[in-house]
C-alpha cells in the first residue's frame, strides 16, 4: 500500500501529500466484566491467532505464482471449512506492474450465511515479492508476518470462536471474512526507481480488491459495514485514524476505536488522525461498503520500520497486539 494524503491542523494551513505507497457448539468465556457497558463477547485467543500467523509464515513467502502461495491458500480454505463456514474461491488473473500475470484468488468465508444483517472483515493474504525498503535484501521476498498473515490470523481466530458458539450465544449478525489476493505487488516510485511501471496510471496495488469490487462475491453484497485488517500483529503497533476511513465511515471508525478504548486498548488504537492510505478499503468503499482500515501506521505519515523489509517476520509478532485487535472486533460484532 502507499500513502496518499492527510489534512493537517489549521495552524499548519495546508494539505500535505506523500507518496510511498461451525459439530456440537460450545460456549466460551466472555471477555467483558459484569459492570461493563459493552456487549458480552466471547474471548479472543491470542495464542491461537499467533499459531495461525506462524503457520502461514512457515509455508514461505506467499507471493503469487509460487508453490507457497498455492499451499497457503489451500490451507486457509481448509481451516475455514473445518470451522463450518461456507467458503467460495474467486480465481482471477491480473497483470502486475512488471508485466507478470499473477494467478490469484480471493477467498470468501461466510459465518451464518442465512443472516440478513452482515458485517465484513477484510484482509489480504499474499506477501510482497520484494523487500524494497530493506537496505541489504531489497529484491528478496518477505515473510509478511504482520503485513498479511496477522490480518488473516485474526480473521481465522474470529471464525473459530464464532463457530464454537451455541445458538443462544451467537451474535445478531452474520460475518463474512473476505481475503484479497495480490494486494502487495504494487509499484513504489520512492524505492523502486530502478524498475519500470508498465501499468502507467493504473493502480498497481490492491489487485484482488480491485477485481472483487467489479465482481462482488456474494453478488450485490451490502453488509452493514466493513473493517479492513492490515498489519495488525506487530509489537507496539499503532493504529491511527486513517483518512479515508474518517471520510467514508466516520461512525464505524468511532464504533471501533471507542470499543477498543473501553476494552483498554487505547495504546494501540490511537485517537489521532492519520494520513489516507491506498489500501483495499479504497475499493470496498467505492462499491458502497463503508469500510475502515485498521493499519499499523503512525499519525506522522510513516509506516513502522519493518514495513516492506525482511524484518517483517515472526520475531515482531506480539500476542498482545493480536488480542487487542481480535477482542475489539469480536466485541464490535456482538454489538450489532
VOLO-39170 format. One record per residue (C-alpha): x, y, z; residue in one letter. Coordinates in steps of 0.5 Angstrom, whole numbers, padded with zeros to 4 digits, always signed. Layout:
XYZA...
# end
This chain:
+0000+0000+0000X+0002+0007-0001X+0001+0014+0003X-0004+0018+0000X-0005+0025+0004X-0007+0028+0010X-0011+0034+0012X-0006+0037+0018X-0009+0042+0023X-0011+0049+0021X-0005+0052+0024X+0000+0049+0019X-0005+0051+0014X-0005+0046+0008X-0005+0039+0005X+0001+0035+0006X+0002+0030+0001X+0006+0024+0001X+0007+0018-0004X+0011+0011-0002X+0006+0008-0002X-0039-0049+0026X-0041-0061+0031X-0043-0059+0037X-0043-0052+0039X-0040-0050+0046X-0040-0043+0049X-0033-0040+0051X-0032-0035+0057X-0034-0028+0056X-0029-0022+0055X-0033-0017+0059X-0033-0015+0066X-0040-0016+0069X-0041-0008+0070X-0038-0007+0063X-0043-0002+0058X-0040-0006+0053X-0044-0012+0050X-0042-0019+0052X-0037-0022+0047X-0033-0029+0047X-0026-0028+0049X-0021-0028+0043X-0015-0033+0044X-0008-0029+0042X-0004-0036+0043X-0009-0039+0037X-0008-0033+0033X-0001-0033+0034X+0000-0040+0032X-0005-0038+0025X+0000-0033+0024X+0006-0037+0025X+0003-0043+0020X+0002-0038+0014X+0009-0036+0015X+0012-0043+0015X+0010-0044+0008X+0015-0039+0006X+0013-0032+0002X+0006-0032+0000X+0008-0029-0007X+0003-0030-0013X+0005-0036-0018X+0009-0039-0012X+0008-0046-0009X+0008-0043-0002X+0002-0038-0005X-0002-0044-0007X-0001-0048-0001X-0002-0043+0004X-0009-0041+0000X-0011-0048+0000X-0009-0049+0008X-0013-0042+0009X-0019-0045+0006X-0019-0052+0009X-0019-0048+0016X-0025-0044+0015X-0028-0050+0012X-0026-0054+0018X-0030-0049+0022X-0036-0050+0019X-0036-0043+0015X-0039-0043+0008X-0033-0042+0003X-0032-0039-0004X-0026-0038-0008X-0026-0033-0013X-0020-0034-0018X-0017-0029-0023X-0011-0026-0026X-0008-0019-0026X-0002-0016-0029X+0003-0013-0024X+0007-0007-0026X+0013-0011-0028X+0009-0015-0033X+0008-0021-0029X+0001-0024-0030X-0001-0026-0023X-0005-0033-0022X-0009-0030-0016X-0015-0032-0012X-0020-0028-0007X-0022-0032-0001X-0029-0031+0002X-0032-0035+0008X-0039-0034+0011X-0041-0035+0018X-0048-0035+0019X-0050-0034+0011X-0057-0034+0013X-0057-0028+0017X-0060-0022+0013X-0055-0017+0017X-0048-0018+0016X-0041-0015+0018X-0035-0016+0013X-0028-0017+0016X-0023-0016+0010X-0015-0017+0010X-0010-0019+0005X-0007-0026+0005X-0001-0025+0000X+0006-0022+0001X+0010-0017-0002X+0015-0020-0007X+0021-0015-0006X+0023-0012+0001X+0024-0006-0003X+0025-0002+0004X+0031-0006+0006X+0038-0004+0006X+0041-0011+0005X+0036-0015+0002X+0032-0010-0003X+0030-0015-0008X+0028-0021-0004X+0021-0023-0002X+0019-0022+0005X+0015-0027+0010X+0010-0022+0011X+0008-0024+0018X+0005-0017+0020X+0003-0015+0013X-0001-0020+0011X-0001-0026+0016X-0003-0023+0022X-0010-0020+0019X-0011-0027+0016X-0010-0030+0023X-0014-0025+0027X-0020-0027+0022X-0019-0034+0023X-0019-0034+0030X-0025-0030+0030X-0028-0035+0025X-0026-0041+0030X-0029-0037+0036X-0036-0035+0033X-0036-0042+0030X-0036-0045+0037X-0042-0041+0040X-0048-0044+0041X-0055-0042+0038X-0056-0037+0044X-0049-0034+0045X-0048-0033+0037X-0048-0025+0035X-0054-0022+0032X-0051-0021+0025X-0047-0026+0020X-0040-0025+0019X-0036-0025+0012X-0029-0026+0012X-0026-0023+0005X-0019-0024+0004X-0016-0021-0002X-0010-0023-0006X-0005-0020-0010X-0005-0013-0006X+0002-0012-0004X+0005-0013-0011X+0005-0005-0013X+0010+0000-0015X+0013+0004-0010X+0017+0010-0014X+0020+0012-0008X+0024+0005-0007X+0024+0002-0014X+0026+0008-0019X+0030+0002-0022X+0024-0001-0024X+0019+0001-0030X+0012+0001-0028X+0008-0002-0034X+0001+0000-0031X+0002+0007-0032X-0003+0011-0029X-0007+0005-0027X-0007+0003-0019X-0002-0003-0019X-0003-0004-0011X-0009-0008-0009X-0011-0012-0015X-0015-0017-0011X-0020-0012-0008X-0020-0008-0015X-0022-0015-0018X-0027-0016-0013X-0030-0009-0013X-0032-0010-0020X-0035-0017-0019X-0037-0018-0012X-0038-0024-0008X-0043-0025-0006X-0047-0021-0012X-0050-0015-0010X-0046-0015-0003X-0049-0010+0002X-0046-0011+0009X-0048-0006+0015X-0040-0004+0014X-0033-0007+0013X-0027-0007+0017X-0020-0008+0014X-0014-0011+0018X-0007-0009+0015X-0001-0010+0019X-0005-0012+0026X+0000-0016+0029X+0007-0013+0031X+0010-0011+0038X+0008-0004+0039X+0003-0003+0034X+0000+0004+0033X-0007+0005+0029X-0008+0012+0028X-0015+0014+0025X-0014+0013+0017X-0016+0019+0013X-0021+0015+0008X-0024+0012+0014X-0025+0018+0017X-0028+0021+0011X-0032+0015+0008X-0034+0011+0015X-0034+0016+0021X-0039+0013+0025X-0036+0006+0024X-0029+0009+0026X-0032+0012+0032X-0035+0005+0034X-0029+0001+0033X-0024+0006+0037X-0029+0007+0042X-0030+0000+0043X-0022-0001+0044X-0021+0005+0049X-0027+0002+0053X-0023-0005+0053X-0017-0002+0055X-0013-0002+0048X-0012+0006+0047X-0005+0005+0047X-0006+0001+0040X-0012+0005+0038X-0010+0012+0038X-0015+0018+0038X-0010+0021+0033X-0012+0023+0026X-0007+0020+0020X-0006+0020+0013X-0010+0017+0008X-0007+0010+0005X-0008+0007-0001X-0011+0000+0001X-0016-0005+0000X-0021+0000+0003X-0021+0004-0002X-0024-0001-0007X-0029-0003-0002X-0031+0004-0001X-0032+0005-0008X-0038+0000-0008X-0041+0003-0002X-0039-0001+0003X-0037+0003+0009X-0030+0001+0011X-0025+0003+0016X-0018+0001+0016X-0014-0002+0022X-0007-0001+0020X+0000+0000+0024X+0001+0007+0021X+0004+0013+0025X+0000+0019+0025X+0006+0023+0023X+0005+0019+0016X+0010+0014+0017X+0010+0006+0017X+0014+0002+0022X+0021+0000+0021X+0019-0007+0019X+0015-0005+0013X+0017-0008+0007X+0023-0010+0010X+0026-0017+0012X+0024-0015+0019X+0017-0017+0018X+0018-0024+0021X+0015-0028+0027X+0020-0024+0031X+0016-0018+0031X+0009-0021+0032X+0006-0020+0039X+0000-0024+0042X-0002-0017+0046X-0003-0014+0039X-0007-0019+0036X-0011-0020+0043X-0012-0012+0042X-0015-0012+0035X-0019-0019+0036X-0022-0018+0042X-0024-0011+0040X-0027-0014+0033X-0031-0019+0037X-0034-0014+0041X-0036-0010+0036X-0039-0015+0032X-0043-0017+0038X-0045-0010+0039X-0049-0010+0032X
# end
